[in-house]
Amino acid sequence: MAVWYSEMNGKQMVSAHIGHRTSSRISRYLRSADLIIEVIDSRIPYTGKVCGKTDTFREKRRCIVFSKKDLMDTSEIQEWKRFYSERGIKTLFISLRDNASSKTITKFLSSFTSEKRTSLGVVVGLPNSGKSMFINLLKKRHSAPVGNKPGITKGVQWLRVSKSLFLLDTPGVIQPTKVDEPEIGFKLFTINAIEVREDVLQDYTLKLVGFIKERYPEMLYKRYNISGETLKEQSDLELLKEIGRQRGLLGKDGIVNLHNTAMFFRDEVGNGRLGKIVLENISDIMRMKERRDESF
């Protein structure tokens, strides 16, 4: 850690705090909503889940839309669909960059409504999960937001998705305020859902390098021409420095700027430039369950 700090020049970032907090503007609409649509980054299909953790969601009809399918290692999709289906939760994996996806989303959401009554839906999720892209995609397909409609709260904008379903056109941001387990923090950091202190940046970035080296070593070869032999011989810190040297992320003294390299590598992974990944599989979750002795 001392080496990292000296090379980082002691810069500090915002600390990840401790639970989940819903933006106050959205909280009141969650209580009256008929349907909660949770948008989760496909690469953290369990860690990204927030519904069910608070009383606000517990008694609601809810579904999960897994966004950023285009960035996910899709070999895991069927396992995760089965995982949630066994728990009575319907799911949809989708790429929000494809405008054609709006038709699929509309059909999926319509399955939760009845033509006999109007249903109100609210979209929620962690920061950077794709909530706004989800709503904007539906806006392109459907009419402009509506406000003063029978049975719909005045003074807010609702988007009509079907004859019987209206969505609040502002997503609910569920802010992570409890990141007391490094494994969870690492995953949220990787998809850019939290900011962290400099010392935590060290831990999470090196863990990310080690994760990619273990599960997706071919990506490091294709992107940075790092051979399998080098991966075996070098530590995670040495690999990170090599990436920094390759990309010219050097300080005035010619030494790799580890802060900039760490942020660069996180963005490379998070934006999918290395390739499609998933940060957790069912086996990972079951091991965590056994370790923490908790139910799902």
N, C-alpha and C positions, 0 to 999 in steps of 0.2 A: 504493500500500500504506500509505503514511503517513497518508493521509486516513482509510482504513478503520480503522487502529489507533487513531487519536485518537477516532473516533466509537464504537469498540468498547470503549474504556477498557482496552485491553490484556488482556482476559480470555483465558484459555487453556483449551484442551480437550485430551483425550488424543490423542497422535499416532498415526497409522496406521503400523505397523511394517513390517519387511521380511520371502514364501513362503506356504505353507499349513501350518497345524499342526492335527493332529487331537487332540481331547480324549483324554487318556490312558485314561479309563474305557472308551472305545469301541474304541481301537486293537487290543486283543487279540482282540475279536470280529470285526473286519474280516478278520483273517488266516484265520479258520476259516469265514467266510461263503461261501456258494455264489453269492449274488446281491447286488450293490451297487445300491441304488436311489438315484439322485442326484436331489434335489429342487432345481430351479433356478427363480428368479423369471423369468417369461416375458419380462420387459422387458429382461433382459440375457442372452439365450439363448446367447451364447458366453462372455462375460466371467464368467458365473456358474458355468462348468464347472470342476470340480476333479478329477474322476476322470481317471486316465491321467497325472496329473502326478507321481505317486509310485509306487514299486514295490508298495505295498500294494494298489493298484487294478489294476495293469497286466494281471495274468493272470486277473482275475475276470470272470465274466459280469456285465454291467451294463446298466442302462437309465436313461433320463432321464424324470422326470415334471416337466413345466413347470407350475408353480403360478401362481396369480393371473392366469389367462387373462382374468378379468373386468376386469383393469386394463390389459390389453395391446391395442395396436393390432393387431387380428387379421389385417390385410391381409398381414402378414409370415409367418403361420404355415406356409403351404405351402412357402415357400422354406426355412424352417428345418427342416422335416420332411425335405425333400429333401437338405439339407446333411448332416444326421446319418445319414440312410439310406445315403447314398453312402459313409459311413465305418463302416457296419455296426452302427449304434446305433439301437435302437428307441426311439421317443419317444411321449409322451402329453401333450397340452396340456389342462389342466383347471382349473376353478374349484373351490377347496376350500371355498368358502362354500355350495356346493350339496350337500346331503346325498345327493342322487340320484347324485352322482359316485362314491360308494363302489362301486357295482355296476360301473361302467366301470373303475375302478382294479383291482378284484378280477379281472376278466376279463383285463385287460392283464397283471397280475403272474402269473396262472396260466399264461400262454403260455410262461413261462420255466421251468416245472417239469415233472416227470414223476411220474406216480402210483406209479412203481416205487420211488422213494426220497424221503426227506424232505429238503427244501432249507431252508437258513437264509438269511434276508435281513437286511441292515442298511441303514437309511436314513441318508444323509449329505447335507450341503449347507452352504452359507455361512450365517452368521447372518441371520435374518429372511427366509429363503427360503421358509418355509412347511412345514418338516419336521414340527414338532409338530402343526400342523393336519392334515397328511397322516395321521399316525398316529392322531390322535384321531378323524378321520373314519372310519377303518377300525375303530376300537374300537366306534363306535356301531353298525356293521353286524354285526360278528362278536362272538364270545363274549369273555368276560373273558380277560386275559392268563393264560398257563399257564407253569409253571416246571419241575417235576420230571417230564419226559417222556423216554422212551427216545431216546437220541441227541441230547438237548438239554442244554446246559450247566446244571448246577444252580446255584441262587443268583441267577439273573437271571430276568427276566420276558420271556416271548415271547408274541406275539399270533398266534393261528392264523388265517391268512387263507384257506386252503383245506386240503384233505386232506393236501397234501404241502408246503405252504409255511408257515413260521413267520417272523415278523418280530420282531427285538429291539424292545421297546416304548419304548426310549430312543434318540432320533436322535443321530447323530454330527455334532458341530459342527466344521466345517472352518474354523478361524480364519484370516483373511487376515493373514499376517505379512510379505508382500512386496508393497508397493504402490509400486513404483519408477517407474511410468509414470503421468503425470497423467490420461491418458485412462481408464485402468482405475480409478484412484482416484475419479475423478469419477462413474463409473457406480455403484461400490459405495457411495459417499456418497449418491447420489440415492435408492437403495432402502434406505438406513439399515443397511447391512451393516458399516460402519466409523464410528468417530468420528475427528475430525481436529483438528489444531491450529487456532488462530484465523486464522493467515495462510493456511492451506490452505482453511479455510472460505470465505474471501474468493474465492479462485481458483475453487473448485468451484461456489459459488453463482452467481457471475457467468457461468461457463460454462453452467450450467443455464438461466439466464435467456436467454442467447444461443441455446442449443439449442432451447428452446421457441419463441423468436421466429422462428428459421429454419425449423423443421420443423412446428410446430403454432401458427402465429400466431393462428389463430381462437380458440384457447383463452384467450389473454390478453384478447381482445376480449370474449368471452362472460363470463369470470369477473371481469374488472376494468374492462371497458368502455374498454380502451385501443385506440384506432383504429390502422388501418394506417399512417396518416401519422405518428402519434406514434411508432410502432415504428421507422419509418425515421429519424426525427429524433433520437430520444433514445438515449443510450448504455445499455449493460446496467445500469450502476450507477444511472443516472437512472431507469430503469424499476423497478429494485428499490426505490428510494426512494419512487417513486409508489405502489407496492403497499403499502409500509409506512405511508404517509400515509393511504391509503384505509382501511386496517384499524386505524388508530389506534395503531400501534406506535411511540409517541413517548417520548422521555425527558422528564425534568422540565423541560428547557429548550425543549421543543417540537420538538426535532430528531429525525428518524427514528432509532430504535435499530436499527442495521444488523445487530447480532448476532441480535436477536429476529426481525427481518424475514427474515434469511437462513434461520433455522431454520423459521420459519412457511412460507416459500415451498417449502423442501425437503419439508416435511410435506404441503403442498397437492398437490405433484406426486406424491410417494411414495404417498399415500393415495388417489390417483385423483380428487381433487376437481376438478382441471382437465380431466380426461378420460383416455381410453385412449392410451397411448404405447408406443413401443418405443425403447430407447436405442441400438440398433445394428442394422444390417441387413447382409446378405451383402456388399454393396459396401464397407461400413466395415471389415469383417473382412479382406477381400482386400487393401485398401489397407494395413492394419496388418501383414498377412503380408508384403507386399512391402517395407515399411519396415524390418521387423525380420528379414526373410529367414529366416523359420522355417516349418516344416511344421505341418500341422494333423492 
